Amino acid sequence: MSPNLVSFVYLIAAILFILGIKGLTKPKTAVRGNFLSATGMLLAVTVTLLTVNNVDFSYVIAGVAVGALVGGIMALKVQMTSMPQMVALLNGFGGGASLTIALAEFVTRVGLVPSSLSDIAQPVAVSVNAFGDGLLGTIAIVSIGLTVLIGAVTLTGSLVAFAKLQELMKKAYGLPGGPLGNGLLLLGAVVSLVILVNNPGNLAAMLAILGLALLLGLFLVMPIGGADMPVVIALLNSYSGIAAALAGFILGNTVLIVAGSLVGTSGLILTQIMCVAMNRSLSNVLFGKMAAGGEEIDADEIYDGKVTSAQPDEVALMLETAKRVVIIPGFGMAMAQAQHAVRELADALEGQGAEVEYGIHPVAGRMPGHMNVLLAEAEVPYDKLVEMDRINPTFEDTDVVIVIGANDVTNPMARESEGSPIYGMPILNVDKAKNVVVIKRSLSPGFAGLPNPLFAMDHTVMVYGDGKKAVIEMTTALNQL
């Protein structure tokens, strides 16, 4: 293919990527946006393969077949409630792919295959032409080193995020000194990169970058709690895009640079949005440190003798006369897979003339837009999903708020308790509604580890039990009135 034709197809692919991302910003155009992005990637990959010499297409076909099989199984088997874990893994796979490309390019250009461990520490005399003359050579080796660094951080960080979301890792681990320890790992990786730039044949320096980056990814994410995973997933998504863009520089592939840059920048923008929503600073996220709490808060003092419980049929009596109801979904709804039951309850309420909306906190759940995805699966009309800033002023005129598993994002301590870890975090002001119903298995705290004074307020009732079962029983009782 002629270079001009290749460049033209790459331009078309880049336009499709941009249109795809734009389409993903709205539910009505999301499917089309996904299709456009996928088409752009298909064009880019196909043209790239046709322009590379000596390609053994049997390996390509085998890779496509295996990838399609694995992807198809995941699409069919993975539940929507497990989508955060899926996203974390895909971020890790993206970082790992870029990492592998960079290492393969390094070994190929250097022509270095050590025959023994003693060879690793021996720098190899490499011609400047192996990476390009002058500035181009420096850019090439810097791109390779940075791709290894960011790709490795993304890989191990995403695997830890998956383990935490899957509840395989329940304890928090960190380096002594916290951010300082992470900073030292990063400094060591950067120093190794400088050494590699000065001597591109230094395999020990490359292995140092790889090892330190893998450790950095682990210790960046391990101290972070599950409540902060939306920020972490958005950040790791950005890292995977940056690594892909750098891989594009290594391979001299324009469309890979464009695609990686789009993912990297959109991920950073989303990370910043998540940070604002959780009252976190981006620097603290980057160095694996979230807000620290003050004095320990006594849950017994908050709850003792003040919590009122109710049965689903009692809540149904309250809902019967309600003119406006707001449902607040949280991770508890996801765990109970109650989204379809919630939709049926909303339909029953609307059938009796009530206005029903859903209050969506930007970090409810375990990934950005988690609640939107679950409710979309239950075919809840998107115009019923109201963002926090728009729903908050309406709570004073709301007859009943139903909170399903959302703990930290409804906790008034974020407004009132300066010593709490979540102080200053914007929340859904559900406590200002006329009546509040909280569906929860127990009074156990959320991931922030804090009791919620909302549960003990005079106008709040607790419905204990499985979220899906409780909502179904409310709907049944409401329909029988």
SULCOR-V315137 format. One record per residue. RES is the residue in three letters. PSI is psi in degrees with one decimal (* if undefined). OMEGA is omega in whole degrees, 0 to 359 (999 if undefined). NEAR is the number of other C-alpha atoms within 8 Angstrom. Layout:
# SULCOR-V315137
<<RES PSI OMEGA NEAR> <RES PSI OMEGA NEAR>>
This chain:
# SULCOR-V315137
<<MET 143.8 180 6> <SER 147.9 179 5> <PRO -36.3 181 6> <ASN -40.3 179 6> <LEU -41.1 178 8> <VAL -46.0 180 10> <SER -37.9 180 8> <PHE -44.8 179 8> <VAL -39.9 177 11> <TYR -39.0 178 12> <LEU -43.7 178 9> <ILE -43.1 180 9> <ALA -42.4 180 14> <ALA -40.9 178 12> <ILE -40.6 178 9> <LEU -37.2 177 12> <PHE -46.5 183 13> <ILE -45.3 178 10> <LEU -34.7 178 11> <GLY -45.4 179 14> <ILE -40.8 178 11> <LYS -40.4 179 9> <GLY -31.0 181 13> <LEU -8.8 180 12> <THR -13.0 181 8> <LYS 135.9 182 8> <PRO -38.0 183 8> <LYS -26.9 182 5> <THR 6.8 186 10> <ALA -43.0 180 11> <VAL -44.4 178 10> <ARG -40.6 178 9> <GLY -42.2 178 14> <ASN -41.3 180 12> <PHE -43.0 180 9> <LEU -43.9 179 12> <SER -42.5 180 14> <ALA -39.2 178 8> <THR -42.0 177 10> <GLY -42.4 179 14> <MET -38.5 177 10> <LEU -44.5 177 8> <LEU -46.4 183 11> <ALA -45.2 181 12> <VAL -42.9 182 8> <THR -48.0 181 8> <VAL -39.2 180 10> <THR -43.8 180 8> <LEU -35.6 181 8> <LEU -18.4 181 8> <THR -7.9 182 7> <VAL 133.9 180 7> <ASN 154.7 173 5> <ASN 41.8 177 4> <VAL 126.4 175 6> <ASP 100.1 187 6> <PHE -12.8 176 6> <SER -37.3 177 6> <TYR -38.5 179 7> <VAL -47.2 180 8> <ILE -40.7 178 8> <ALA -41.8 179 8> <GLY -41.9 178 8> <VAL -42.2 181 8> <ALA -46.9 180 8> <VAL -44.2 180 8> <GLY -41.8 179 8> <ALA -38.7 179 8> <LEU -48.4 180 8> <VAL -45.9 180 8> <GLY -39.7 179 8> <GLY -42.2 179 8> <ILE -43.7 179 8> <MET -43.2 181 8> <ALA -35.2 182 7> <LEU -34.4 189 6> <LYS -35.0 185 6> <VAL 125.5 180 9> <GLN 155.5 178 6> <MET -29.7 179 8> <THR -19.3 179 9> <SER 10.4 182 8> <MET -36.1 176 9> <PRO -42.9 177 12> <GLN -40.1 179 11> <MET -45.6 179 10> <VAL -41.2 178 9> <ALA -44.2 179 14> <LEU -42.7 180 11> <LEU -37.7 174 8> <ASN -44.3 180 14> <GLY -40.9 178 16> <PHE -39.3 178 9> <GLY -45.9 177 13> <GLY -40.8 179 19> <GLY -36.9 178 12> <ALA -45.2 178 9> <SER -39.9 178 15> <LEU -45.5 181 15> <THR -41.3 178 9> <ILE -45.1 182 9> <ALA -43.6 180 14> <LEU -41.3 179 10> <ALA -40.7 179 8> <GLU -37.8 179 10> <PHE -49.8 181 9> <VAL -39.4 181 10> <THR -46.6 183 8> <ARG -37.4 181 8> <VAL -27.8 183 10> <GLY 37.0 187 6> <LEU 116.7 172 8> <VAL 98.1 185 5> <PRO 137.0 179 7> <SER -16.9 179 5> <SER 166.4 180 6> <LEU -29.9 181 7> <SER -22.9 180 6> <ASP -20.5 186 8> <ILE -39.8 184 10> <ALA -3.7 183 9> <GLN 113.7 177 9> <PRO 145.0 181 10> <VAL 134.6 178 9> <ALA 115.3 183 6> <VAL 131.6 176 9> <SER 142.8 178 6> <VAL -30.0 182 9> <ASN -17.1 180 7> <ALA -28.5 180 9> <PHE -6.2 182 12> <GLY 156.5 183 11> <ASP 143.5 171 8> <GLY -127.3 184 7> <LEU -38.1 180 7> <LEU -39.0 178 9> <GLY -41.0 178 13> <THR -43.6 179 11> <ILE -40.0 182 8> <ALA -47.6 183 12> <ILE -33.7 176 12> <VAL -41.6 179 10> <SER -41.9 179 12> <ILE -46.9 181 15> <GLY -42.7 180 13> <LEU -35.4 178 11> <THR -42.1 176 15> <VAL -44.4 181 17> <LEU -54.9 184 13> <ILE -39.0 179 15> <GLY -40.8 180 17> <ALA -41.4 177 15> <VAL -43.5 180 15> <THR -41.7 182 16> <LEU -57.6 184 16> <THR -35.8 178 13> <GLY -40.3 180 16> <SER -37.1 178 15> <LEU -38.0 177 11> <VAL -42.1 178 12> <ALA -42.5 177 15> <PHE -45.9 182 13> <ALA -38.0 179 10> <LYS -43.5 180 11> <LEU -33.0 179 12> <GLN -1.2 181 8> <GLU 30.5 172 7> <LEU -22.6 178 7> <MET 106.9 186 9> <LYS -15.3 180 6> <LYS 153.0 178 4> <ALA 130.3 178 9> <TYR 144.8 178 7> <GLY 165.4 178 9> <LEU 152.0 173 8> <PRO 132.4 181 6> <GLY -8.2 177 6> <GLY -118.2 181 11> <PRO -31.9 179 10> <LEU -43.2 178 8> <GLY -41.7 177 10> <ASN -38.5 178 14> <GLY -37.0 178 9> <LEU -38.7 176 8> <LEU -44.1 179 12> <LEU -41.5 179 11> <LEU -41.8 178 8> <GLY -39.5 179 10> <ALA -39.3 179 14> <VAL -42.0 177 9> <VAL -41.8 178 8> <SER -35.9 178 12> <LEU -41.2 178 14> <VAL -43.1 178 8> <ILE -40.7 180 10> <LEU -38.3 179 14> <VAL -40.0 179 10> <ASN -28.8 179 6> <ASN 87.7 185 10> <PRO -15.3 180 10> <GLY 6.0 184 11> <ASN 95.3 181 13> <LEU -33.4 179 11> <ALA -39.4 179 10> <ALA -41.2 178 11> <MET -43.5 179 12> <LEU -33.0 177 8> <ALA -43.6 177 10> <ILE -46.9 181 16> <LEU -50.5 183 12> <GLY -46.1 181 8> <LEU -37.2 180 12> <ALA -39.4 178 16> <LEU -41.9 177 12> <LEU -39.3 180 11> <LEU -41.7 177 12> <GLY -40.5 179 15> <LEU -51.7 188 12> <PHE -11.3 172 14> <LEU -38.5 189 15> <VAL -31.0 185 12> <MET -35.7 180 14> <PRO -9.1 188 11> <ILE 134.1 182 12> <GLY 165.8 183 10> <GLY -30.2 181 9> <ALA -21.8 182 10> <ASP 6.2 183 9> <MET -33.1 177 13> <PRO -40.3 178 13> <VAL -44.9 183 13> <VAL -44.0 181 12> <ILE -41.9 178 14> <ALA -40.3 180 14> <LEU -43.9 179 12> <LEU -34.3 175 15> <ASN -41.3 177 12> <SER -42.5 178 14> <TYR -42.8 181 14> <SER -37.0 177 19> <GLY -41.8 179 18> <ILE -42.3 178 13> <ALA -40.1 179 17> <ALA -40.9 179 17> <ALA -42.5 177 14> <LEU -38.0 176 14> <ALA -33.1 176 16> <GLY -38.4 176 14> <PHE -39.8 180 12> <ILE -44.9 184 12> <LEU -8.6 184 6> <GLY 33.0 184 6> <ASN 111.6 186 9> <THR -45.1 186 9> <VAL -30.3 177 12> <LEU -36.1 176 11> <ILE -44.4 181 14> <VAL -47.9 182 10> <ALA -45.6 179 13> <GLY -39.2 180 16> <SER -39.4 178 12> <LEU -45.4 180 10> <VAL -43.8 182 13> <GLY -46.9 182 14> <THR -41.9 178 10> <SER -35.8 177 9> <GLY -39.8 178 15> <LEU -40.2 178 11> <ILE -44.6 179 8> <LEU -38.2 178 10> <THR -43.3 180 13> <GLN -39.6 177 9> <ILE -43.1 179 8> <MET -39.2 180 13> <CYS -43.7 178 12> <VAL -40.7 181 9> <ALA -25.6 182 11> <MET 6.0 181 10> <ASN 42.0 177 10> <ARG 153.7 174 11> <SER 146.5 182 8> <LEU -34.7 180 9> <SER -37.6 178 6> <ASN -36.5 177 11> <VAL -43.7 182 12> <LEU -31.9 182 8> <PHE 20.6 170 11> <GLY 34.5 179 15> <LYS 127.3 177 12> <MET 176.8 185 8> <ALA 137.8 179 7> <ALA 150.5 181 6> <GLY 172.4 178 9> <GLY -124.7 181 7> <GLU 150.5 179 6> <GLU 137.7 184 5> <ILE 131.1 183 6> <ASP 112.1 180 7> <ALA -36.8 181 8> <ASP -36.9 180 6> <GLU -33.1 181 6> <ILE -40.6 188 10> <TYR -27.5 192 11> <ASP 112.4 175 7> <GLY 7.6 185 4> <LYS -9.9 185 9> <VAL 130.2 179 12> <THR 127.8 179 9> <SER 160.1 180 8> <ALA 159.3 177 9> <GLN 158.6 181 7> <PRO -37.4 181 12> <ASP -29.4 176 10> <GLU -37.7 177 8> <VAL -36.5 179 11> <ALA -39.2 178 12> <LEU -37.1 179 10> <MET -38.9 183 9> <LEU -24.2 184 11> <GLU -35.9 184 10> <THR 1.1 183 6> <ALA 135.4 176 10> <LYS -27.6 179 9> <ARG 127.8 180 11> <VAL 135.3 176 15> <VAL 128.6 179 12> <ILE 130.4 180 12> <ILE 102.6 179 12> <PRO 147.2 177 15> <GLY -169.4 184 14> <PHE -28.8 177 11> <GLY -36.6 177 12> <MET -39.8 179 14> <ALA -44.9 182 13> <MET -36.6 180 8> <ALA -6.6 184 9> <GLN 48.1 187 9> <ALA 9.0 186 12> <GLN -37.3 179 13> <HIS -37.9 177 9> <ALA -38.0 178 10> <VAL -41.5 179 11> <ARG -41.6 180 12> <GLU -37.8 177 9> <LEU -42.7 179 12> <ALA -39.9 178 9> <ASP -40.7 179 8> <ALA -41.0 179 11> <LEU -43.9 179 13> <GLU -31.3 176 10> <GLY -24.0 179 7> <GLN 8.5 175 7> <GLY 3.7 180 7> <ALA 149.1 173 11> <GLU 128.0 183 9> <VAL 130.3 174 12> <GLU 165.6 179 10> <TYR 124.2 178 11> <GLY 118.7 186 14> <ILE 116.2 173 13> <HIS 138.7 185 10> <PRO -21.7 180 10> <VAL 19.0 175 13> <ALA 134.8 182 16> <GLY -150.2 187 12> <ARG 6.6 174 14> <MET 158.5 178 13> <PRO 129.0 179 13> <GLY 16.7 184 9> <HIS -46.8 182 11> <MET -36.6 178 12> <ASN -41.1 181 9> <VAL -46.4 182 9> <LEU -44.2 182 12> <LEU -31.0 175 12> <ALA -36.1 177 10> <GLU -34.3 179 9> <ALA 8.3 177 9> <GLU 36.6 173 7> <VAL 128.0 179 9> <PRO 133.1 186 7> <TYR -28.9 181 7> <ASP -8.7 175 5> <LYS -15.0 180 9> <LEU 112.7 187 11> <VAL 128.8 181 11> <GLU 160.4 187 10> <MET -46.9 184 12> <ASP -29.5 181 6> <ARG -31.6 184 8> <ILE -29.5 185 11> <ASN -43.8 181 10> <PRO -12.4 184 7> <THR -7.8 187 8> <PHE -33.4 181 11> <GLU -22.7 179 8> <ASP 15.2 182 8> <THR 130.3 182 14> <ASP -45.4 181 11> <VAL 133.0 170 15> <VAL 130.7 177 14> <ILE 114.1 181 12> <VAL 120.9 182 13> <ILE 91.0 174 14> <GLY 5.5 178 13> <ALA 112.2 186 13> <ASN -70.4 186 10> <ASP -32.4 184 11> <VAL -2.4 175 11> <THR 10.1 187 12> <ASN 115.6 181 11> <PRO -15.8 178 12> <MET -23.3 178 12> <ALA -25.9 178 14> <ARG -31.5 196 10> <GLU -23.8 186 7> <SER 101.3 184 8> <GLU -21.2 182 9> <GLY -2.3 185 8> <SER 154.2 180 13> <PRO -23.1 183 9> <ILE 9.0 183 13> <TYR 130.8 180 12> <GLY -10.7 179 8> <MET 126.7 177 10> <PRO 133.8 182 10> <ILE 170.3 171 11> <LEU 119.5 187 11> <ASN 58.1 184 10> <VAL -22.8 182 10> <ASP -12.1 180 8> <LYS -6.2 178 7> <ALA 166.1 181 14> <LYS -38.5 178 10> <ASN 144.8 180 10> <VAL 130.9 174 14> <VAL 122.8 180 13> <VAL 121.1 177 13> <ILE 116.8 187 15> <LYS 149.3 180 14> <ARG -34.5 183 9> <SER -173.8 177 6> <LEU 15.5 182 6> <SER 147.4 183 5> <PRO 165.8 174 10> <GLY -164.5 184 10> <PHE -19.2 177 9> <ALA -10.7 178 10> <GLY 25.3 185 6> <LEU 143.4 169 11> <PRO 157.7 182 12> <ASN 108.8 180 12> <PRO -19.0 177 11> <LEU -35.9 184 10> <PHE -23.2 184 11> <ALA 6.0 181 12> <MET 154.5 185 9> <ASP -31.8 185 6> <HIS 16.1 180 7> <THR 137.1 172 14> <VAL 144.4 181 12> <MET 129.7 172 13> <VAL 106.9 185 14> <TYR 140.1 176 9> <GLY -174.9 179 10> <ASP 132.5 185 10> <GLY -44.2 182 15> <LYS -45.6 180 13> <LYS -42.7 182 8> <ALA -41.9 181 12> <VAL -41.2 178 13> <ILE -43.2 180 11> <GLU -36.6 176 10> <MET -45.4 180 13> <THR -44.6 179 12> <THR -46.1 180 8> <ALA -38.2 180 11> <LEU -41.2 181 13> <ASN -20.4 181 7> <GLN -8.8 181 5> <LEU * 999 6>>
